Amino acid sequence: MVCLITAEASLFAVFVVAYLYDIGKSLSGPSPGEVLSVPVLGTVCLLSSSVTVALAGRALARGAVRRCGAWLLATVLLGVVFMVGTATEWARLITRDGLTIGTNLFGTTFYALVGLHASHVVVGLIMLALISVFAWSRKLRPAHAERVELVSWYWHFVDAVWVVVLSVVYVIGR
């Protein structure tokens, strides 16, 4: 998992650098300041989900499988709220503001960076949902705590990347 996270961090670094390099170089179309607003609710939900996934791992290590399942479900729900916010933002940007991946450099780098993050959220949600199903079907055992911990590392990584993406795209890049 450490190797995967390191490789993925390198990939995100390339996308962040590309975004920063291309800020302000678009000759047409909407600029970030014209169309972006800070996704406060999604950010709160995603960052809160780091707490719930940690509580899930801790519960499983103590043998509280049902409590682990509840915390995992809460994590998934918080992640889904984040993804709904992202989807809503993209729909608005495309339909109302006319910003697509082909509109300008901002659109290209915005959708590439935020989309890369969103794809990682989806992968994490799938893993967490599966573990939650295992917990609720009583297939998950305290002996699996280390595996759940590794999935939680991935989820914490996704959250940490969001802090960078949020800072670069929605704060610095506007």
N, C-alpha and C positions, 0 to 999 in steps of 0.2 A: 504494500500500500504506500509505503514511503517513496518507492521508486515511481509509482504511478503519479502520486501527488507532485513530485519533483518535475516529472515530465510535463504534466498538465500546467504547472506553474510557469514553466518555460514557454509553453504555448500561449498562455494568457499574457505573459510579458510582451511577446511579439505583437499581439493584437493591441495591447495598451499603448505600446510605443507607436504603432501605426496610427492609432487614433490621435494621440498627442501630436504626432508629426503633421497630420493632415488638418488639424484644427485651423479654421480661418482660410483655408486654401480653396474652398468652393467658390466658383464664380457665379453660380446661380442657385436658385432654390432656397428653401428655408434654412436658417441657421439654427444651431442648438438653442440659443437664447430666445428665438421666436417660437419654438414649438415644444421645448422640454420643460417639465416641472418635476421637482423632486418627488419620487414615489415614496412618501412617508409611510403609508399604511403597509405597503409591501415590504419595505425595509424593516419596519418594526416586527412584522410577522416572520420574516426570514431570520432575522437575528435572534428572535425569541425561540425559534425552532432549534437553535444550538443548545439552548438550555433544556428543552424538552427531550432532545435526543440523548443528552448527557444523563438526564434523570432516568431515561429508559435503560441505558446501559448499567447504571448504578442499581436499578431495581432488579434487573436480571442477575447481576452478580450476587445479590442478596437472596436470590431464589424467588422473588416476587414476579412470576411470569405474567400474570394478568395485569399487574401494575405496569410492567414493561410494555405490554401490548397497548395499554391506554396511553402511555407517553409516546409510543411510536405513532399511534393514530393521531394524537395531537400534533406531532411533528409533521406528519403527512398533510393534515388539514392546513396548518400554517404555510407549508410549502405550496399547497394548491392555491391558497389566497394570493400568495406572491405571484404565481404563474397567471392567475386570472388578471391580476393588475398589469402584468407585462403584456398579455394578449390584448387587453383593453387599450393600453397605451399604443400598441402597434396598430390596432384597428383605427384608432383616432388619427395617428400620424399618417397612415396611408390614405384613408378616405377623406378626412377633413383638411389635413395639411399638405397632402400630395407628396409626402416624403417616402420614397421607396429606395431600395438598394441601388437603383440606377439613376436616381435624381441628381446626386452630386457626391463629392467625396465624403461629406458628413454622413449622408444616408448609407453609403457603402460601409464605412468604418463603424458607424453606430450599430447597424443591424448585424454586422459580423461579430463585434465584441459582445453586445448584449445577447445576441442569438447564441453565441458560443456558451455564454454563462447559462442561458435558459436551457440549453441542451444538457448541460451538466446537472442542473436542477432536476430535470426530467429523469435522468439516469438515477440520481439519488432518491427521488420519489419512488421510482419503481423498486429499488432495493429496499427502501424502508417499508413500503406497502407489503412487499413479500414477507419481510420479517414480521410485520404486524399480523399478517394472515397466519404465519406459523405460530405466533404467540397465542392468537385467539383459538387456533385449532389444537392447541396443546402439544404441538410438535417441537416448540422451542424449549430448550432446557438451560439451566444455569451453566452447563458445560459448554454452551455456545456463546457465552459472554464475550470471549475474546474476538469471535467473528463479528458480533454485533458492535463491539468497540471499534473494529477496523472500518466498518461501514460508517460509524459515527465520525471517524477521522475524515473520511471523504466528505461527509456533510459539513463538518466544521470548515474544511477547505473551501467548499462551495460558498459558505457564508463569508469567509475571509476574502475570497475573490470578489464577492459582491461589494464589500466595503471599498475595495480598490476601484471597481467599476463605477460605483456610486460617486466616489470622489472625483474620478477622472472625467466621467461623462456628464454628471448632473451638477457638479459643483465647479470644478476647474474649467471644464470644457464649455461652459455656458458663457 
